[in-house]
Amino acid sequence: MSQKSIVFFYSWAGHTEKMASIIASKVGADIREIKPQALYSKDYNKVVAQAKAEINKGFMPLIEKVSCELSDYDIVYIGTPIWWGTMAPPLATFLHENDFSGKIIMPFSTHGGGGKGSSDGDIAKMCSGATVKDMHTTYEGGGRKADAEISAWLSNADLLK
């Protein structure tokens, strides 16, 4: 029996969305975007300040309902930009609101130069009861190497079709 997979992602600048699309295409997964009810500013400096305040307070913004039945999936890819060393608050809300027990979690992230920070451990804590695999992280959208790097990550996890 083949395992059914889905990609959930939050993306502010489009980099994480690019990665999510590549992953979904390579593994034949469904894909869903996590969207905050109140959109973040398109101004980088404003978003940086807002994200810092939200993360420092542990704030989880309201998100739009995501249409899917999580119980239909075995493997869940979870993507986020790295904000202040961790996942973006909309993704934290999504993880907090769902039960990933028994799932295989494949986290991935994009960053602007600071690396993944504590995001992989933070995701693992919020997905208790799941098997959380190694995170794939890349600078911004990964550039020309994105496709090959994602293939290597999926291959290492034995998930490449």
N, CA, C and O atoms as a DFTB+ gen file, in Angstrom:
644 C
 N C O
     1  1       0.844      -1.179       0.000
     2  2       0.000       0.000       0.000
     3  2       0.893       1.248       0.000
     4  3       1.811       1.362       0.813
     5  1       0.620       2.163      -0.904
     6  2       1.428       3.380      -0.952
     7  2       0.934       4.385       0.087
     8  3      -0.245       4.428       0.439
     9  1       1.865       5.174       0.554
    10  2       1.526       6.164       1.563
    11  2       1.082       7.454       0.882
    12  3       1.690       7.901      -0.090
    13  1       0.018       8.040       1.407
    14  2      -0.519       9.273       0.846
    15  2       0.126      10.457       1.559
    16  3       0.281      10.450       2.780
    17  1       0.499      11.467       0.788
    18  2       1.188      12.606       1.389
    19  2       0.544      13.937       1.018
    20  3      -0.155      14.066       0.012
    21  1       0.811      14.922       1.877
    22  2       0.314      16.284       1.673
    23  2       1.387      17.266       2.120
    24  3       2.153      16.997       3.046
    25  1       1.425      18.401       1.447
    26  2       2.349      19.479       1.790
    27  2       1.535      20.646       2.336
    28  3       0.631      21.147       1.667
    29  1       1.856      21.073       3.543
    30  2       1.289      22.285       4.131
    31  2       2.417      23.300       4.209
    32  3       3.540      22.956       4.577
    33  1       2.122      24.552       3.864
    34  2       3.175      25.560       3.942
    35  2       2.584      26.933       4.224
    36  3       1.439      27.229       3.881
    37  1       3.402      27.753       4.859
    38  2       3.134      29.187       4.955
    39  2       4.289      29.871       4.247
    40  3       5.447      29.500       4.440
    41  1       3.980      30.868       3.428
    42  2       5.023      31.594       2.707
    43  2       4.693      33.079       2.688
    44  3       3.578      33.466       2.337
    45  1       5.650      33.903       3.060
    46  2       5.445      35.349       3.015
    47  2       5.999      35.933       1.719
    48  3       5.314      36.708       1.052
    49  1       7.222      35.574       1.354
    50  2       7.886      36.160       0.187
    51  2       7.824      35.271      -1.055
    52  3       8.295      35.666      -2.122
    53  1       7.248      34.080      -0.926
    54  2       7.150      33.171      -2.063
    55  2       8.216      32.092      -2.100
    56  3       8.095      31.141      -2.872
    57  1       9.260      32.213      -1.286
    58  2      10.339      31.223      -1.300
    59  2       9.863      29.858      -0.798
    60  3      10.164      28.830      -1.405
    61  1       9.129      29.852       0.297
    62  2       8.648      28.580       0.856
    63  2       7.602      27.967      -0.068
    64  3       7.525      26.745      -0.196
    65  1       6.807      28.800      -0.702
    66  2       5.824      28.298      -1.668
    67  2       6.525      27.595      -2.830
    68  3       6.070      26.547      -3.290
    69  1       7.626      28.167      -3.300
    70  2       8.399      27.541      -4.382
    71  2       8.863      26.151      -3.958
    72  3       8.723      25.187      -4.711
    73  1       9.415      26.054      -2.749
    74  2       9.886      24.762      -2.250
    75  2       8.725      23.776      -2.128
    76  3       8.847      22.612      -2.509
    77  1       7.605      24.248      -1.596
    78  2       6.433      23.387      -1.415
    79  2       5.963      22.821      -2.750
    80  3       5.616      21.643      -2.844
    81  1       5.952      23.659      -3.773
    82  2       5.516      23.209      -5.101
    83  2       6.452      22.157      -5.679
    84  3       6.000      21.181      -6.278
    85  1       7.752      22.353      -5.501
    86  2       8.724      21.370      -5.992
    87  2       8.521      20.033      -5.273
    88  3       8.491      18.978      -5.907
    89  1       8.384      20.087      -3.960
    90  2       8.194      18.860      -3.175
    91  2       6.925      18.141      -3.603
    92  3       6.949      16.937      -3.861
    93  1       5.817      18.871      -3.681
    94  2       4.537      18.254      -4.056
    95  2       4.633      17.588      -5.423
    96  3       4.096      16.500      -5.627
    97  1       5.312      18.236      -6.350
    98  2       5.478      17.684      -7.691
    99  2       6.319      16.409      -7.672
   100  3       5.995      15.440      -8.359
   101  1       7.383      16.406      -6.899
   102  2       8.287      15.254      -6.858
   103  2       7.678      14.026      -6.188
   104  3       7.974      12.898      -6.583
   105  1       6.836      14.231      -5.185
   106  2       6.293      13.082      -4.446
   107  2       4.821      12.811      -4.757
   108  3       4.238      11.871      -4.218
   109  1       4.224      13.622      -5.616
   110  2       2.819      13.425      -5.964
   111  2       1.880      13.736      -4.809
   112  3       0.860      13.071      -4.629
   113  1       2.235      14.754      -4.028
   114  2       1.450      15.097      -2.835
   115  2       0.397      16.155      -3.138
   116  3       0.536      16.949      -4.068
   117  1      -0.653      16.144      -2.334
   118  2      -1.592      17.254      -2.324
   119  2      -0.866      18.429      -1.676
   120  3       0.152      18.243      -1.010
   121  1      -1.388      19.632      -1.869
   122  2      -0.720      20.811      -1.313
   123  2      -1.760      21.806      -0.813
   124  3      -2.777      22.045      -1.464
   125  1      -1.482      22.384       0.363
   126  2      -2.376      23.378       0.957
   127  2      -1.536      24.503       1.559
   128  3      -0.520      24.264       2.212
   129  1      -1.985      25.728       1.322
   130  2      -1.304      26.892       1.886
   131  2      -1.960      27.295       3.198
   132  3      -3.186      27.320       3.307
   133  1      -1.148      27.607       4.180
   134  2      -1.613      28.137       5.459
   135  2      -1.657      29.654       5.305
   136  3      -0.654      30.280       4.962
   137  1      -2.837      30.245       5.563
   138  2      -2.981      31.692       5.399
   139  2      -3.499      32.319       6.685
   140  3      -4.505      31.872       7.236
   141  1      -2.812      33.359       7.167
   142  2      -3.337      34.061       8.339
   143  2      -4.583      34.849       7.945
   144  3      -4.684      35.337       6.819
   145  1      -5.527      34.970       8.868
   146  2      -6.727      35.753       8.567
   147  2      -6.373      37.215       8.321
   148  3      -6.923      37.846       7.419
   149  1      -5.465      37.748       9.113
   150  2      -4.982      39.118       8.912
   151  2      -3.617      39.018       8.237
   152  3      -2.646      38.572       8.848
   153  1      -3.550      39.430       6.988
   154  2      -2.307      39.301       6.229
   155  2      -1.213      40.200       6.798
   156  3      -1.484      41.278       7.327
   157  1       0.003      39.743       6.678
   158  2       1.151      40.537       7.088
   159  2       1.408      41.615       6.038
   160  3       1.061      41.458       4.867
   161  1       2.018      42.705       6.476
   162  2       2.398      43.788       5.575
   163  2       3.341      43.249       4.500
   164  3       4.053      42.270       4.724
   165  1       3.341      43.884       3.353
   166  2       4.297      43.528       2.305
   167  2       5.636      44.240       2.532
   168  3       6.621      43.949       1.852
   169  1       5.667      45.165       3.483
   170  2       6.878      45.899       3.832
   171  2       7.756      45.030       4.735
   172  3       7.353      44.663       5.838
   173  1       8.944      44.709       4.261
   174  2       9.844      43.804       4.981
   175  2      10.109      44.256       6.414
   176  3      10.009      43.454       7.343
   177  1      10.443      45.526       6.603
   178  2      10.787      46.013       7.939
   179  2       9.607      45.904       8.907
   180  3       9.794      45.594      10.083
   181  1       8.407      46.155       8.416
   182  2       7.218      46.023       9.268
   183  2       6.994      44.564       9.661
   184  3       6.662      44.268      10.809
   185  1       7.175      43.664       8.712
   186  2       6.994      42.233       9.001
   187  2       8.039      41.752      10.005
   188  3       7.720      40.987      10.915
   189  1       9.264      42.190       9.846
   190  2      10.330      41.797      10.772
   191  2       9.968      42.214      12.197
   192  3      10.101      41.424      13.131
   193  1       9.511      43.449      12.360
   194  2       9.144      43.944      13.694
   195  2       7.934      43.195      14.249
   196  3       7.916      42.824      15.422
   197  1       6.929      42.975      13.409
   198  2       5.727      42.260      13.853
   199  2       6.059      40.820      14.227
   200  3       5.601      40.321      15.255
   201  1       6.844      40.161      13.404
   202  2       7.208      38.764      13.676
   203  2       7.984      38.648      14.984
   204  3       7.740      37.736      15.773
   205  1       8.911      39.564      15.214
   206  2       9.692      39.532      16.452
   207  2       8.771      39.646      17.665
   208  3       8.906      38.891      18.628
   209  1       7.837      40.591      17.610
   210  2       6.902      40.787      18.725
   211  2       6.024      39.554      18.927
   212  3       5.821      39.115      20.059
   213  1       5.503      38.994      17.835
   214  2       4.630      37.815      17.940
   215  2       5.379      36.615      18.512
   216  3       4.868      35.925      19.394
   217  1       6.565      36.371      18.023
   218  2       7.342      35.214      18.482
   219  2       7.749      35.384      19.943
   220  3       7.679      34.434      20.723
   221  1       8.168      36.578      20.313
   222  2       8.553      36.824      21.709
   223  2       7.392      36.616      22.674
   224  3       7.598      36.211      23.818
   225  1       6.169      36.891      22.217
   226  2       4.976      36.734      23.063
   227  2       4.356      35.343      22.945
   228  3       3.448      35.007      23.706
   229  1       4.833      34.530      22.001
   230  2       4.213      33.231      21.760
   231  2       2.847      33.363      21.103
   232  3       2.008      32.469      21.213
   233  1       2.628      34.479      20.422
   234  2       1.343      34.764      19.778
   235  2       1.112      33.832      18.594
   236  3       2.012      33.598      17.788
   237  1      -0.101      33.308      18.501
   238  2      -0.487      32.474      17.365
   239  2      -1.669      33.146      16.672
   240  3      -2.773      33.164      17.216
   241  1      -1.453      33.697      15.483
   242  2      -2.522      34.403      14.783
   243  2      -3.615      33.451      14.305
   244  3      -3.374      32.264      14.087
   245  1      -4.802      33.988      14.150
   246  2      -5.881      33.198      13.569
   247  2      -5.517      32.900      12.123
   248  3      -4.953      33.745      11.427
   249  1      -5.843      31.695      11.678
   250  2      -5.576      31.312      10.291
   251  2      -6.876      30.898       9.621
   252  3      -7.846      30.533      10.285
   253  1      -6.878      30.962       8.299
   254  2      -8.032      30.502       7.535
   255  2      -8.131      28.988       7.654
   256  3      -7.122      28.297       7.798
   257  1      -9.350      28.486       7.592
   258  2      -9.565      27.037       7.666
   259  2      -8.897      26.371       6.469
   260  3      -9.001      26.844       5.337
   261  1      -8.220      25.280       6.735
   262  2      -7.551      24.513       5.686
   263  2      -8.432      23.313       5.368
   264  3      -8.735      22.504       6.245
   265  1      -8.839      23.206       4.113
   266  2      -9.752      22.124       3.740
   267  2      -8.993      20.853       3.393
   268  3      -8.405      20.731       2.319
   269  1      -9.021      19.919       4.321
   270  2      -8.483      18.587       4.084
   271  2      -8.760      17.741       5.312
   272  3      -8.984      18.262       6.405
   273  1      -8.742      16.458       5.122
   274  2      -8.921      15.514       6.225
   275  2      -7.550      14.932       6.529
   276  3      -7.070      14.048       5.819
   277  1      -6.927      15.428       7.582
   278  2      -5.567      15.017       7.929
   279  2      -5.445      13.505       8.106
   280  3      -4.392      12.929       7.835
   281  1      -6.507      12.875       8.552
   282  2      -6.461      11.424       8.777
   283  2      -6.276      10.634       7.478
   284  3      -5.948       9.448       7.519
   285  1      -6.481      11.274       6.335
   286  2      -6.297      10.609       5.040
   287  2      -4.822      10.482       4.647
   288  3      -4.501       9.808       3.668
   289  1      -3.932      11.116       5.395
   290  2      -2.531      11.206       4.992
   291  2      -1.597      10.503       5.968
   292  3      -1.829      10.479       7.176
   293  1      -0.541       9.936       5.409
   294  2       0.487       9.250       6.195
   295  2       1.723      10.125       6.392
   296  3       2.329      10.140       7.463
   297  1       2.078      10.851       5.338
   298  2       3.275      11.693       5.347
   299  2       2.847      13.144       5.181
   300  3       2.102      13.488       4.264
   301  1       3.331      13.986       6.083
   302  2       2.960      15.398       6.069
   303  2       4.230      16.242       5.948
   304  3       5.085      16.230       6.834
   305  1       4.334      16.963       4.853
   306  2       5.434      17.903       4.635
   307  2       4.982      19.247       5.192
   308  3       3.880      19.708       4.896
   309  1       5.829      19.868       5.993
   310  2       5.470      21.123       6.654
   311  2       6.542      22.156       6.347
   312  3       7.709      21.972       6.694
   313  1       6.137      23.259       5.685
   314  2       7.097      24.274       5.271
   315  2       6.849      25.640       5.870
   316  3       5.707      26.068       6.039
   317  1       7.939      26.318       6.189
   318  2       7.860      27.639       6.812
   319  2       9.083      28.483       6.486
   320  3      10.181      27.954       6.313
   321  1       8.894      29.793       6.403
   322  2      10.077      30.650       6.435
   323  2      10.579      30.695       7.880
   324  3       9.799      30.508       8.813
   325  1      11.849      30.936       8.064
   326  2      12.399      31.073       9.417
   327  2      12.345      32.546       9.803
   328  3      12.928      33.412       9.150
   329  1      11.626      32.788      10.885
   330  2      11.513      34.145      11.414
   331  2      12.074      34.144      12.821
   332  3      11.579      33.423      13.687
   333  1      13.084      34.929      13.054
   334  2      13.692      35.050      14.380
   335  2      14.072      33.688      14.948
   336  3      13.875      33.421      16.133
   337  1      14.614      32.837      14.096
   338  2      15.158      31.562      14.543
   339  2      14.162      30.439      14.723
   340  3      14.514      29.380      15.243
   341  1      12.916      30.647      14.303
   342  2      11.917      29.587      14.440
   343  2      10.894      29.675      13.306
   344  3      11.047      30.467      12.377
   345  1       9.860      28.859      13.397
   346  2       8.818      28.863      12.371
   347  2       7.997      30.147      12.442
   348  3       7.932      30.792      13.489
   349  1       7.378      30.511      11.337
   350  2       6.492      31.671      11.292
   351  2       5.242      31.393      12.140
   352  3       4.761      30.260      12.163
   353  1       4.713      32.402      12.832
   354  2       3.550      32.207      13.693
   355  2       2.330      31.545      13.029
   356  3       1.671      30.741      13.688
   357  1       1.992      31.840      11.758
   358  2       0.839      31.137      11.179
   359  2       1.024      29.613      11.148
   360  3       0.062      28.867      11.332
   361  1       2.249      29.157      10.916
   362  2       2.485      27.714      10.926
   363  2       2.369      27.170      12.342
   364  3       1.854      26.070      12.542
   365  1       2.842      27.926      13.325
   366  2       2.708      27.495      14.722
   367  2       1.234      27.310      15.078
   368  3       0.873      26.350      15.758
   369  1       0.386      28.226      14.618
   370  2      -1.057      28.094      14.856
   371  2      -1.579      26.801      14.249
   372  3      -2.303      26.049      14.901
   373  1      -1.209      26.544      12.997
   374  2      -1.671      25.340      12.304
   375  2      -1.237      24.079      13.043
   376  3      -2.035      23.158      13.220
   377  1       0.003      24.030      13.470
   378  2       0.491      22.850      14.189
   379  2      -0.229      22.690      15.519
   380  3      -0.572      21.576      15.912
   381  1      -0.459      23.799      16.210
   382  2      -1.151      23.772      17.503
   383  2      -2.585      23.253      17.361
   384  3      -3.095      22.584      18.260
   385  1      -3.224      23.555      16.253
   386  2      -4.636      23.212      16.052
   387  2      -4.866      21.804      15.510
   388  3      -6.016      21.385      15.383
   389  1      -3.823      21.072      15.191
   390  2      -3.983      19.753      14.571
   391  2      -3.199      18.681      15.317
   392  3      -2.203      18.960      15.984
   393  1      -3.679      17.447      15.184
   394  2      -3.043      16.289      15.818
   395  2      -2.296      15.496      14.748
   396  3      -2.903      14.992      13.802
   397  1      -1.004      15.392      14.899
   398  2      -0.171      14.699      13.926
   399  2       0.295      13.332      14.418
   400  3       1.223      12.756      13.851
   401  1      -0.333      12.814      15.455
   402  2       0.044      11.507      16.006
   403  2       0.025      10.445      14.918
   404  3      -0.922      10.351      14.137
   405  1       1.089       9.646      14.880
   406  2       1.178       8.554      13.925
   407  2       1.626       8.962      12.533
   408  3       1.814       8.099      11.675
   409  1       1.801      10.245      12.287
   410  2       2.216      10.726      10.963
   411  2       3.740      10.777      10.867
   412  3       4.440      10.842      11.877
   413  1       4.225      10.746       9.653
   414  2       5.628      11.041       9.371
   415  2       5.664      12.508       8.961
   416  3       4.995      12.907       8.007
   417  1       6.441      13.303       9.677
   418  2       6.539      14.734       9.399
   419  2       7.866      15.016       8.711
   420  3       8.931      14.635       9.196
   421  1       7.779      15.691       7.573
   422  2       8.956      16.092       6.803
   423  2       9.009      17.619       6.777
   424  3       8.413      18.239       5.897
   425  1       9.717      18.235       7.731
   426  2       9.762      19.695       7.765
   427  2      10.768      20.268       6.767
   428  3      11.813      19.677       6.496
   429  1      10.419      21.433       6.232
   430  2      11.345      22.152       5.364
   431  2      11.190      23.644       5.620
   432  3      10.134      24.114       6.044
   433  1      12.264      24.375       5.352
   434  2      12.230      25.804       5.644
   435  2      13.109      26.588       4.684
   436  3      14.008      26.053       4.035
   437  1      12.810      27.877       4.625
   438  2      13.632      28.822       3.884
   439  2      14.055      29.912       4.859
   440  3      13.341      30.215       5.815
   441  1      15.219      30.497       4.612
   442  2      15.716      31.531       5.518
   443  2      16.466      32.593       4.732
   444  3      16.833      32.394       3.574
   445  1      16.682      33.712       5.382
   446  2      17.379      34.820       4.739
   447  2      18.838      34.923       5.122
   448  3      19.463      35.958       4.888
   449  1      19.394      33.880       5.704
   450  2      20.809      33.876       6.049
   451  2      21.104      33.374       7.446
   452  3      22.262      33.123       7.780
   453  1      20.082      33.224       8.263
   454  2      20.305      32.809       9.645
   455  2      20.180      31.323       9.893
   456  3      20.294      30.882      11.036
   457  1      19.950      30.543       8.860
   458  2      19.788      29.105       9.040
   459  2      18.444      28.747       9.644
   460  3      17.540      29.579       9.720
   461  1      18.325      27.499      10.071
   462  2      17.037      26.997      10.559
   463  2      16.764      27.334      12.016
   464  3      15.640      27.158      12.486
   465  1      17.768      27.814      12.739
   466  2      17.568      28.146      14.146
   467  2      17.069      26.948      14.928
   468  3      17.595      25.845      14.779
   469  1      16.061      27.151      15.756
   470  2      15.481      26.068      16.563
   471  2      14.206      25.515      15.943
   472  3      13.474      24.760      16.582
   473  1      13.944      25.897      14.690
   474  2      12.662      25.545      14.066
   475  2      12.399      24.047      14.000
   476  3      11.265      23.615      14.205
   477  1      13.422      23.245      13.720
   478  2      13.189      21.803      13.627
   479  2      12.762      21.227      14.974
   480  3      11.828      20.427      15.036
   481  1      13.428      21.621      16.038
   482  2      13.043      21.171      17.375
   483  2      11.691      21.711      17.798
   484  3      10.912      21.010      18.444
   485  1      11.406      22.962      17.433
   486  2      10.115      23.564      17.770
   487  2       8.973      22.833      17.062
   488  3       7.919      22.600      17.655
   489  1       9.185      22.475      15.804
   490  2       8.171      21.720      15.061
   491  2       7.987      20.346      15.696
   492  3       6.857      19.892      15.872
   493  1       9.077      19.686      16.037
   494  2       8.989      18.356      16.662
   495  2       8.183      18.407      17.958
   496  3       7.371      17.519      18.216
   497  1       8.403      19.441      18.774
   498  2       7.647      19.580      20.028
   499  2       6.156      19.727      19.772
   500  3       5.338      19.198      20.524
   501  1       5.798      20.446      18.710
   502  2       4.383      20.690      18.422
   503  2       3.731      19.514      17.698
   504  3       2.509      19.479      17.551
   505  1       4.524      18.567      17.252
   506  2       3.998      17.392      16.546
   507  2       4.247      16.138      17.375
   508  3       4.671      15.112      16.843
   509  1       3.986      16.218      18.670
   510  2       4.229      15.057      19.533
   511  2       3.381      13.882      19.055
   512  3       2.243      14.050      18.618
   513  1       3.955      12.712      19.149
   514  2       3.277      11.511      18.674
   515  2       3.546      11.207      17.213
   516  3       3.136      10.165      16.703
   517  1       4.239      12.123      16.535
   518  2       4.601      11.920      15.130
   519  2       6.079      11.559      15.045
   520  3       6.841      11.786      15.985
   521  1       6.470      10.998      13.914
   522  2       7.879      10.757      13.626
   523  2       8.356      11.932      12.790
   524  3       7.976      12.064      11.626
   525  1       9.181      12.780      13.372
   526  2       9.651      13.978      12.675
   527  2      11.043      13.709      12.107
   528  3      11.988      13.425      12.842
   529  1      11.144      13.804      10.797
   530  2      12.403      13.547      10.086
   531  2      13.264      14.812      10.039
   532  3      12.839      15.877      10.485
   533  1      14.472      14.684       9.494
   534  2      15.389      15.814       9.389
   535  2      14.808      16.916       8.506
   536  3      14.199      16.652       7.469
   537  1      15.012      18.147       8.943
   538  2      14.519      19.301       8.198
   539  2      15.436      19.619       7.022
   540  3      16.662      19.558       7.125
   541  1      14.806      19.959       5.908
   542  2      15.555      20.513       4.776
   543  2      15.428      22.026       4.881
   544  3      14.320      22.551       4.993
   545  1      16.537      22.718       4.846
   546  2      16.487      24.179       4.889
   547  2      17.363      24.746       3.789
   548  3      18.398      24.177       3.441
   549  1      16.938      25.869       3.252
   550  2      17.679      26.478       2.162
   551  2      17.605      27.993       2.259
   552  3      16.652      28.550       2.803
   553  1      18.608      28.636       1.732
   554  2      18.637      30.094       1.681
   555  2      17.638      30.574       0.637
   556  3      17.702      30.185      -0.529
   557  1      16.725      31.416       1.071
   558  2      15.663      31.957       0.231
   559  2      15.000      30.818      -0.538
   560  3      14.528      29.867       0.084
   561  1      14.949      30.878      -1.843
   562  2      14.267      29.835      -2.604
   563  2      15.170      28.727      -3.101
   564  3      14.718      27.839      -3.824
   565  1      16.439      28.762      -2.728
   566  2      17.353      27.707      -3.124
   567  2      18.033      27.919      -4.458
   568  3      18.969      27.197      -4.798
   569  1      17.576      28.900      -5.220
   570  2      18.191      29.185      -6.519
   571  2      18.152      27.990      -7.454
   572  3      17.218      27.188      -7.424
   573  1      19.179      27.885      -8.283
   574  2      19.232      26.804      -9.278
   575  2      19.437      25.435      -8.655
   576  3      19.172      24.414      -9.290
   577  1      19.910      25.410      -7.409
   578  2      20.182      24.130      -6.751
   579  2      18.952      23.559      -6.044
   580  3      18.997      22.432      -5.552
   581  1      17.868      24.307      -5.985
   582  2      16.699      23.898      -5.194
   583  2      16.204      22.507      -5.576
   584  3      15.983      21.663      -4.707
   585  1      16.034      22.270      -6.853
   586  2      15.493      20.995      -7.312
   587  2      16.386      19.830      -6.885
   588  3      15.898      18.835      -6.349
   589  1      17.683      19.953      -7.119
   590  2      18.626      18.875      -6.773
   591  2      18.712      18.672      -5.263
   592  3      18.782      17.538      -4.789
   593  1      18.708      19.776      -4.505
   594  2      18.788      19.655      -3.044
   595  2      17.540      18.986      -2.469
   596  3      17.632      18.176      -1.547
   597  1      16.389      19.326      -3.014
   598  2      15.145      18.692      -2.551
   599  2      15.152      17.213      -2.915
   600  3      14.755      16.372      -2.108
   601  1      15.600      16.894      -4.121
   602  2      15.684      15.482      -4.521
   603  2      16.586      14.697      -3.579
   604  3      16.254      13.576      -3.192
   605  1      17.722      15.274      -3.208
   606  2      18.648      14.591      -2.294
   607  2      18.003      14.383      -0.926
   608  3      18.126      13.306      -0.343
   609  1      17.319      15.397      -0.411
   610  2      16.635      15.305       0.887
   611  2      15.567      14.207       0.857
   612  3      15.476      13.395       1.777
   613  1      14.767      14.191      -0.202
   614  2      13.720      13.171      -0.334
   615  2      14.324      11.782      -0.504
   616  3      13.821      10.806       0.053
   617  1      15.394      11.698      -1.268
   618  2      16.064      10.419      -1.483
   619  2      16.650       9.886      -0.179
   620  3      16.541       8.693       0.106
   621  1      17.265      10.751       0.610
   622  2      17.826      10.344       1.904
   623  2      16.749       9.822       2.845
   624  3      17.014       8.958       3.682
   625  1      15.536      10.347       2.708
   626  2      14.417       9.900       3.548
   627  2      13.667       8.733       2.900
   628  3      12.668       8.255       3.437
   629  1      14.157       8.280       1.744
   630  2      13.545       7.171       1.005
   631  2      12.113       7.494       0.571
   632  3      11.234       6.632       0.614
   633  1      11.886       8.743       0.152
   634  2      10.539       9.174      -0.226
   635  2      10.428       9.634      -1.669
   636  3       9.346      10.029      -2.105
   637  1      11.511       9.593      -2.414
   638  2      11.474      10.050      -3.797
   639  2      10.842       8.985      -4.668
   640  3      11.230       7.818      -4.628
   641  1       9.863       9.401      -5.453
   642  2       9.160       8.446      -6.328
   643  2      10.007       8.105      -7.525
   644  3       9.588       7.318      -8.374
